[in-house]
Amino acid sequence: MKDSRILIHNVTVINEGRRFLGYVMTEGEFISAVGEGEPSPEMFSDCEAIDGAGRLLLPGVIDTHVHFRDPGLTQKADMESESRAAVAGGVTSFIDMPNTKPLTVTREALDNKLRRASEVSLANYGFFIGATSTNLDELKQTDYTRCAGIKLFMGSSTGGMLVDSLDMMESIMREVPVLMAVHAEDEKLLCANREAVVARYGENLEMEFHPVIRNHKVCFSASSKAVELARRLNHRLHLLHVSTADELQLLSPGSPEGKLITAETCPQYLAFSDEQYAMLGARIKCNPAIKRPADRDALRKAVNEGLIDTIATDHAPHLLKEKQGTALTAVSGMPLIQFSLTLMLQMAEEGLFEPETIVEKMCHNPAKIYDIDRRGFLRPGYYADLVLVDNDCEPYTITDAWAISKCGWTPLSGLTVSNKVDLTMVNGRVAYRFGVLFSQTRGKELKFNR
């Protein structure tokens, strides 16, 4: 296929709150035209024309919360394998978290990840630098036009990057005026809950105890402290993987422009509740924990009402053997990037969301919040990151055999859906088409306009 000039026509374009029958023309890395109706006859000359047959054409998904495990944990995932899963799922750009081995808490470690991604990633890439109790100087000297922001863990998760001192958090906010993305769980409450549950029920705990240990108070306590501090210091804060109805009172509706506090949730919190632990067990164990049906329903409403700004996966692959065990011993995290768009569009098919809302939360708003240069929208002059989705295909059932992630499984195994990604373009080049990955495709480093 020619990659210099491509015309995708006869498609239902979903972009910037609108849905219309139209076309997109790409030239080289960029979009050159977006239009309604049929393109003029001369536009078909000297190009590769793709008849979309009424399929949905969306901007490429920007997943701003992934754990690709590279370097140091590559037995379960790496940048090549997970970027392949990404483009197969319509994700054209990702931002990876710092809890790798070694931790991404220095400029040198950040540079090493950027170099590695440039060599192997099929998708566009960016990275956080992680906060610790001792790396304030590194944070101050980081170039945030090449770094998405600071990731801070208020509650222990994987990787040993806990910063549970509000004084340290305040110092970082005062001295590094860049977006801080926070995993907000109160470590002291979490530990107290664990001790109390073990004292009463022993250590051989069923998975249903996971959201008892990591409960609503654990989340709300940390989130409210982070929000209070950010407001007092007028510092940009992004709350990650919001999982409770309680935390929604900390947020305000509307477009993220001008918001001091923005928030993310994840497909797992919108699709599952604690009622599924009995059947799916550790496959849906993650931190923060998936909680009650009432929380799931409140989060769905918050997405539609603009309290929640972004939807990202928290894609966190583990080997299935690591997912064996109890609520205390099975590892937390699940792979989702390959099927996140499919899952969200399936929920749209069920009337829970509009496709325009999904595009806003998964494409437009991530670009706005992180100031990503020329991505997330279908606009002339923007990078040609595009996804063509068949939203009326024959129903099929997702199985572990479909998983491209190196870990080889998906928590969505057994789910029947009626949409699929047919084509993904990254910077004007086809990265995935009708089940075939174009492994020679390489993404570009994301630039942040700061």
N, C-alpha and C positions, 0 to 999 in steps of 0.2 A: 504493500500500500504506500502511495505517496504520503509523505508527512509534511510537505511544504504548504499545500493548500487543500483544505478539506471542507466540504459543504455538507452539513447535516441538515436535512430538510424533512418536511412532513412530520414534524414532531410537536408534541405538546410541551412548550417551554414553561417551566416554573421558575420564576426569578423575581425578586424584589416585590413579593406580595401579589404578583399577577400570574395568570395562567392563560396562554394563548397558543393557537396553532401557528407555527412559524419555523424559523431556521436560524442556524448559527454558522458563520463562515470563519475558519481559522487560516492564518497564514504564518508559517513557521511556529514560533512559540506562543503566539498571541491570537486573541480573538480580533477579527477585523470587522465583523458585522453581526448584528442581531436584529432580526426583523420579523414582522407579522406576515401571515399569508405565505404565498409561494414566492421563492426567489425569482428574479428576472431571468430570462433565458440566457443572457450573456454571463451570468454568474456561474453557470454550469461548465463553461469552457475552461480547459486547462486546470482541472481540479479533480479530486476524488470525491464523488457525490455519494452520500449515504442516505438512502431513503429510510427514515425512522419509522414508517408505517404507523404513525400515531402514538408511538411510545413517548414516555416522559423524558425530557432532556433537562438535566439539573446541573448546577455548578458542582464541581467535585467537593466531596465532604472533607472538612478539616477536622480531624480528631485531635483535640488538644490535650488528651490525657491517655497516654499509653505507656506500657512498660515492656519494651522490646528485649530486655534482659541482656543487652550487649553493651559493654563487655562483662565477662565473668560468670554469666549464668546461661551460657549458650547451649547447654544440653537440652534446654526446654524451649528456647526461642533465640532468634538473632535478627539483626536488621534486615538481612536479605529475606529470610523466610516470612517474617511478619509484614514486611512491605509488600510481598507477593500476596499475602492474605488481604492486605489493605486494598490494593488496586482491584482485586477480584470482587471486593465488596463496595466499590465506588468511592473509596477513601483515597484522595489524591495527595493529601498533606497530613503529616502527623507531628505532634510535639511530644517528645519522650521525657520520662521522668528520671530523676537523678539517682534512685536507689539501685545502682548497679554495683559491680565489683571490679575496680575500685569505685567508690561513690563519686558522683559528678559534683564535687564541691570545690574544685579548683579550676582556674582558667585552662590549665594544661589538660585536665580530664575532659573539659568541654571541647577543646580543640581536637582531641583524639576522637571523640565521638563524631564530630563534624567530618573529620577526615574519613572515618570508617563508613559513614553514611554516603559520602560522595562516591565511594568505590562500589557499593553494593545495593543501595536503596532504589527500588523502582518508583517510590513515591517521594514527593518533596518532604523535607525534614527540618525540624527545629528541636531545640533542647532547652530544658530548664537547668539552672544551677541550683544546687540544694543548699539550704541553710543548716548550719550546725552551731553549736555553742562557741566555736572557736575560729570561724572563717570569715569574720566581718570584713577584714581587709581584702580578701579575695572578692567578696560580693561588691565592694566599693569600686574595685578596679575592673570589673567585668564590662565588656562592650555589649550593651543591651540592644544594639541594632542587629546583633548576631545571636542573641539569647532571648528566649521567650519571657523570662522573668525569674523570680525566686520561688522555689517550692519549699514550703515549711510544713513539717509534720508536728502537730500539737499532740497527737496520740500515736503510740507505737504501732507500726505496721511492719512491712518487710524492709529490711535494709539497715536498721540501726541509726536513723537520722533524727531521733526525737529531740525537739526543742520545746520543753514544757515550761520554760521560764518566760513569763510575760515581760520581765525586764529585758531579757535578751531580744525578744520579739520587738519590743519598743525601740531598742537601739538600732535594729536593722531598719525598721520603718523610718526612723529619724534620719539615718545616714545614707540610705539607699532609696531614692525616690522613684522606684519602679514597681510595676505590678507584682503583688505577692499572692501566690496561689496557695491555699491552706487546706491541709487535711485536718479537719477540726473534730477531734475526739479528746475528751478530758482524760488524761492518763491516770490521774489519781482516782477518779470515779470508776474508771474501767478496772483498775487493779482491785479496788474495794469490792466491786461487783463479782469479780472472778473469785476472790477469796470467800465471799459469802456463799456463792453458789456451790463451790467445791466443799466448803464446810458442811453444807446441808445435804448435798446429793452425791458427793464423791467426785472423782475425776473422770469416770467413764460416762461422759455426758452425751446425750443425743444432740443432734445438730440444732434442734429447736431451742437449745439454750444459748446459741450464739447471739441472737438478738436480745436475750435477757442480760447477758454480760455487757454487750455493746448496745445499750438501750438508748431511749430517747434523751434521757438526762445527760448521758455521756456526750451526745452530739450537741445538744442545745447549750450545755454549759460552755463548751469550747467555742462554738460558733458565736455565741453572744459576747464572749470576752474578746474574740478577734474583731468582731464588728464594732464593739464599743471603742476599742483601741484605735482602729482605723479611722473611725469618725472623729475621735478626739485629735488625731494627728493629721487628718485630711489626707490619708494615704489610700491608694487604690488597692482594693482587696477583692479577690475572686475566691468564693467559697466552693470547694470541690465536692463532688459526689454528695449533694444534699439528699438525705434519705428519710427525713421525718417531716410530718406536718408542722411540728413545733417550730422548726427553723424558718418557716415561711414568713412568720411575723417579723423577722429581721430584714425582710427584703421589700423592695418597692417595685411597682409595675412600670412597664414602658420600655422603650428602646434603650440599649446599654449606653448610648452616647450620653455623657454627662452624669452617669451613675458613678458614685464612689464605690458602692458595694454591688458586685454582680455575683451570679451564682450558676453553678452547673449541676445537673443531675445526669443519670446514666440510664440506658435502656433497661437494665436489670431492675431498677427501682420502679420503673413504669410498667413493666411486664409481670413481675413476680411479687409475691407476698410471702409471709412466713408460713402460709398454708402449704407452700410447695416444698418445704424442707423435708417432709415425710417421704415424698416421692423422689426428689432430686438430690437430697442430702448435701454433701460437700461440693457438688457441682455448682451450686449457687451460693457457696460460702464466700463472702467478700467483706472487706472493711471499708466503710461502715457496713453493718449488717443490713440485709433486706428485712424489712419490718412488717407492720400490719397491713391488711387490705385498706384500712382508712388512710394510712400514709401513702400507699400507692395511688389511691384515688385523689388525694389532696395534691400530690405531685403532678398528676395528669392535669388537674385543673390549673395549677400554677404555671405549667408550660403554656397552656392556652391563654392564660390571662397576663402573661408577660412578667410574672414574678421570677420565673426561672429563665435565664438568658441563653444557656447553651446546653446541648446534649452531647456528651462525650462518653467513651466506653469504659475508661479505666481498664483497658485491655491488659490482662495480667496472666500470661500463660504459666501453667505448672503441668508437670507430668501427672498422669492419672494416678500413678502409685503414690504421689505426694498428696493427693486428695483423699487418700484413705485415712480412716481414723475417726476420732471423736471431735466434738465441738472445740476441744482444747488442742488437739494434735494435728488435725487435717489443716493444710495450708489454706490461706485465703487468697482468692483471686480467680478469674476465669477469662478465657479468650473470647472476644466478642467482635473484633474489628471487621471480620469477613462478612458478618451477617447483621451488623447494626442497622444499616440503612434498610435492608430487607425487613427486619423486625419492625422498625418504626413505620414503614410504609404498609406493612400488614395491619398494624394497629390503626393506621389511617383508613384502610379498607373497612375496618370494623367500626368506623365512625368516631374513634377516640381523638383523632387529630386531623387537621387539614394538611395536605401535602405542602402547601405554602408555609405552614408553621414549621414543619420538619426542616424545610430548606432554610428558613430563618435561623433555627436553633443549631443546625449542624453545618451550615455553610456561611451564611452572612455574618451572624453574630460572633462566631469565633474570630473571623477576620477583623471585625470591628474592635473587639475587646483586646486582642493582642496586637493591634496595629500592623497587621500583616500586609505587606506590599502587594497590591494588584492581584489578590486572590479572593475567592469566596463569592464572586458575582459573575454573571454573564454580561460583560460590558466590553465594548471595543477598547482595545489597548490593554486589557487584562490578560493574564496568562490563560492559555486555553486548557484549563482543567475542567473536564466535562464528564458527565455520566449519563448514559442512555439506559433507561430501565423499562423492561416489559412489565407493565403493571396489570396485565390481564392474561397471564400465561396459564397453562394447565397447572392445577395445584400439584405440588410435589412436597415430599417430606424430607426435611433436613436430617441428615445422619452424621455420625462421627466421620464416616468415610469421605464426606464432603470437605472436611477441614483441611485447609492449607497450612495453618499454623503448625509449627514443628511439634507442638505437644500432642497433636493428633486427635483432638476431641472438641466438642462444643456443648455448652449448657443448653443449646436449643435443639439438640438431637430429639427427634420425635415431633417437632413442630411442623405442621403443614401450612404452607404459604402459597400465594398466587402471584408473586412478583419476583423478578430476578434481574440482576445487573447483566446487560448484554455487552456493553462497551464502556471502557474507561480510558480517557485520554489525559495524559500528564504533559503539560507544556507543549501541547499540539501534537504529541506522538501517541500512538495507540499502545497502551500498556496491557490491556486485557480486552479480548473480543470473543464472545460466544464460547467461553470456557477455556480459551487458550491464553496463556500468559506470554507476553513478549519480554523475555528476560533481559534483553539488551537495553531496554528502556532505563534511563536514569533520571531520578528526580533532581531538583535543585535545592540548594540551601534557602530556607525562608529568610526573608529580610523583614525587619521590624522597624516601622517608620517612627523613630523616636528622636 
